[in-house]
Amino acid sequence: MEEAIKKADVLIEALPYIKKFHKKIIVIKYGGSILGEEKIRSGVLEDIVFLTFMGIKPVLVHGGGPNISERMRSLGKKTEFVDGMRVTDEETVKMVEEELQILNDLIVREINALGAKAAGLNGKDNDIIQTEKKKAKVDLGLVGHIIAINNEPIMNELKKDRVAVILPMGIGRDKRAYNVNADEAAAAIAASLKAEKLVLFTNVKGIMRNNEDQNSFISTLTTAEATQLISDKIIQQGMIPKVMACIDALTAGVKKTHIIDARTPHGLLLEIFTDKGIGTEIVQ
């Protein structure tokens, strides 16, 4: 009986959040090595399906870096990164799109198998993700900087109560395909859709003041505090683009952003539907 009462308490705690987020859009970014782990992926997709049955409208933007790197290795093609961005020539951009499409098809199948409806979207189709060549200290090749989002194809799927599953390829004014950073794509899409939340999955607990000290976890940050932590080199490496994506989304009107650990069972539900959450939230 006590166990049943605890479950009821959890549901009652969730009720205000269910009411608050009903029919609201939540953009979720999921990628990296954690996307390839079947058990973790299954748990994340279960949570996304749960959101749809709660009347929330999830949009999933996924990456696929490790799959792309593995494909290139198997073909003996060198992978080169500059400031975390993959140098992308004509041959590489085709591989990137092919690997992302394989992952997109897999995610759509798995969401459908869990009882929800999903639709796969390629960011370069219907001018969803519009890009220009990214400027950098060295030529990155076909790497795009997002200049606009056409959210009509995404909204069309949400109106049909489908989970929009988007692979981050962009289309340039020159009609060429561009490789786009998935964090940047998720932030731009969240801003365009006026999303209630942007949630970025990672493989760490969240933002730490000291990565060696589990007690230094930061549960809430403002954009100003996050910017200062980057300047102070407390936020480093792969966490920088995630935090910058959160800041960009908030600046453009997204209400709240969250960085959470995909390895935490039902972490997405705990972050959205409980008072304490489990990750780091960044707010204006």
C-alpha positions, 0 to 999 in steps of 0.5 A, spaced: 500 500 500 505 504 501 508 503 494 502 505 491 501 511 495 508 513 493 506 512 486 500 517 487 504 522 490 508 522 484 502 523 479 499 529 484 506 532 484 506 532 476 499 534 475 501 542 475 506 541 470 502 536 466 497 542 466 502 547 464 505 544 459 499 541 455 499 542 448 506 546 449 512 544 444 518 541 447 524 541 443 529 535 445 536 534 442 539 527 443 545 525 439 553 522 441 555 516 443 548 515 448 544 515 441 547 508 439 546 505 446 539 501 445 537 501 452 538 508 453 535 510 447 529 506 448 528 509 455 529 516 452 524 514 446 519 511 452 519 518 455 518 522 449 512 517 447 509 519 454 509 526 453 505 525 447 500 522 451 500 527 456 498 532 450 505 535 450 508 536 443 515 533 442 520 535 437 526 531 437 533 533 433 538 528 433 545 528 431 550 522 429 557 524 430 560 517 432 556 513 427 559 518 422 566 517 424 565 510 424 563 510 417 569 514 415 574 510 419 571 503 416 572 507 409 579 509 411 577 516 410 580 521 415 576 525 420 578 532 422 575 537 427 576 544 428 573 547 435 569 541 435 566 542 428 567 536 423 571 539 416 566 536 411 568 535 404 563 533 398 564 526 399 563 527 407 557 531 407 554 525 403 556 520 408 553 525 414 547 525 410 546 517 409 548 516 416 543 521 419 538 518 415 539 511 417 538 513 425 532 518 423 529 511 420 531 507 426 528 512 431 521 513 427 520 506 427 522 505 435 517 511 436 512 508 432 513 501 435 512 504 442 505 506 440 506 514 438 506 516 431 512 519 428 515 523 422 522 523 420 524 530 417 531 532 413 533 539 415 535 540 408 528 538 405 523 544 404 528 549 406 527 547 414 534 549 416 536 554 411 544 555 412 550 559 409 557 557 409 560 557 416 566 562 417 571 560 421 579 560 422 580 555 417 576 552 411 571 547 414 568 546 407 560 544 407 559 546 414 553 551 415 551 556 420 543 557 420 540 563 418 533 561 418 528 556 420 522 554 415 517 551 421 511 550 417 513 542 415 514 541 423 508 544 425 504 540 420 506 534 423 505 536 430 498 538 428 497 531 426 499 529 433 506 526 430 513 527 434 517 530 429 524 527 428 529 532 425 536 530 422 540 536 422 542 537 415 541 544 412 540 547 405 544 553 402 542 559 398 547 555 393 542 549 394 548 545 396 547 541 402 551 543 409 552 539 415 549 543 421 551 542 428 545 538 432 545 543 438 545 549 434 539 546 430 535 544 436 536 551 439 534 555 432 528 550 431 526 551 439 526 559 437 522 558 431 517 554 434 517 558 440 518 552 444 516 552 452 523 548 453 529 546 450 532 539 453 539 537 451 541 530 452 548 529 454 552 523 458 554 527 464 550 529 470 549 536 468 554 542 469 559 542 474 564 547 477 569 542 478 568 535 474 572 531 479 567 533 485 560 530 484 558 535 490 559 541 485 553 540 481 549 546 479 542 545 478 540 552 476 544 558 472 542 564 469 545 566 462 549 571 465 552 566 470 553 561 464 557 566 460 561 567 466 563 560 467 565 559 460 569 565 460 572 562 467 574 556 463 569 552 468 565 550 462 569 547 457 570 543 451 563 539 449 559 542 454 560 549 451 556 548 444 551 546 449 551 551 453 551 556 447 545 553 444 541 554 451 543 561 451 541 562 444 534 559 445 533 563 451 535 570 448 530 568 442 524 567 447 524 559 449 522 559 456 527 554 459 533 550 457 535 544 460 542 539 460 540 532 463 544 526 463 540 521 458 543 515 462 538 517 468 532 512 467 526 517 465 530 523 466 526 527 461 520 526 465 523 527 472 526 534 469 519 536 466 514 533 471 518 534 478 519 540 483 527 538 483 528 536 476 535 532 475 539 536 471 542 543 470 536 548 468 539 555 464 534 561 465 534 568 463 
